[in-house]
Amino acid sequence: MGESKLHIDLVTLLYEFTTMHYLNNDNGMLLCDLPESNSSSKPPKVNKYIPDLFFQDTKSETIIIGE
């Protein structure tokens, strides 16, 4: 079963917000589970669950998990 349009819109907003506020350097990795995402750009499992969004800044050690 696919995700609802509302769910996809909310994940897109999470992606856009994270991109604007956190992905402003070369130290970050942003992975998002959207319909157009390929398998290599989808988030990793976190405690047996796959979040909709995963961001990690390797320099500041900031991690954002969006579900």
N, C-alpha and C positions, 0 to 999 in steps of 0.2 A: 504494500500500500504506500502510495506517495505522500509527501508532506502537503499540508493545506497551503493555499496561497498566503494566508495570514502568517503561518509559520515561516514560510520562505521570506516574506516581507520583513518579519522581525529579525531573522538571521541576517538579512541584507543590511538592516539598520545597525546591528551589532558590528558587522564587518566594516561598514563605512565609518562608524564612530571610532573603532579601534585603529583603522587606517589613518584617520585625521589626527588623533590624539597621541598615538603611540608609535606608529610605524614611520618615524621621521629620520631614521638613521639606518645604517647598514648592519646593525647589531640585532635586528629583530627578525623573527620568523612568525608569519601569520598563516594559519591553515584554517580553512572554512569548508563546511559541508553544505554546499549549495548544488542545485541540479547541474550547473555547468562546470562544477569542479571535477577534475580528473582524480583518479585514485591516489596519486602521489601528493596531491594538495589537500587531502582530507585529514582532519585531526587524528592524533593517535588515541588509543584507549587510555582512559584514566580511571583506575579502580574498576575495571570491567565494563565501563561505559564509554561510548564515543560521543564527545561533546559536539555541539554545532560549530563552535569556534575555539581555537587554541592559539594563543599568542605567547611568545617567550622572547624577552630581550636578554641576550646573553651577557651584556655588559652590566646592566643594573639588576639582573636576576628577577625582573618583573615577569610574572606569569598571569595571564588572563584566561579564564575558562568560561565560555559562554554557552549556556544551555537554555 
